Amino acid sequence: EETLARLEKLNADDPGFDDELATLMAEIRHHIEDEEGQMFAHMRQVIDEDELRKLGERVEAFKKVAPTHPHPNVPNTAAARTAAGPAASLFDRLRDLATSRGTGD
């Protein structure tokens, strides 16, 4: 998150942009490896297939209403995130549509 915040403050022609982008990509790859290599394998061992399918459906449903960008000014409490989530999601999706951000997902 810190790398992303620093990257968002830089212009693409800033000398540090490429280094920050490379750091972010390395962090994302590491996160994906952890999920795919350890967490998902463990979940397959301890959760039955039906429950995993239901869990996956819940995750997909949540992704449709979750904000698409960080909102650092929202207090980091469950109640605040729950209250702000739908409005932030709508705002993010309108902004993404207007700027064509995230169209490659």
Residue, then its C-alpha position, 0 to 999 in steps of 0.5 A: e500500500e505504501t508503494l502504491a501511495r508513493l507511485e500515485k504521487l509521481n508522474a510517469d516521467d519522474p525519474g523514480f517512477d520506474d523504480e516504484l513501479a518495479t517495487l509494486m510489481a514485485e510486491i504484487r507477484h509475491h502476494i499472488e505467490d503466497e495466495e496461490g502457493q500456500m493459502f489456497a492449498h491450505m484452504r483446499q485441505v481444510i474446507d470442503e469443495d461446496e463451501l469453497r465454491k460458496l466462498g468464491e461466489r461471495v468474493e465475486a459478489f463483493k468485488k462488484v461493490a467494493p471500492t476500486h482504489p484506496h481511500p486513505n481518508v476513511p478511518n480504518t475501522a470496520a464501521a467506517r469502511t462498511a459505511a463508506g464502501p458503497a459510496a466509494s465504490l460508486f464514485d470509483r467506478l464512475r471515475d474509472l469509467a470517465t478516465s478509462r482506468g481499469t478497463g483492462d481487468 
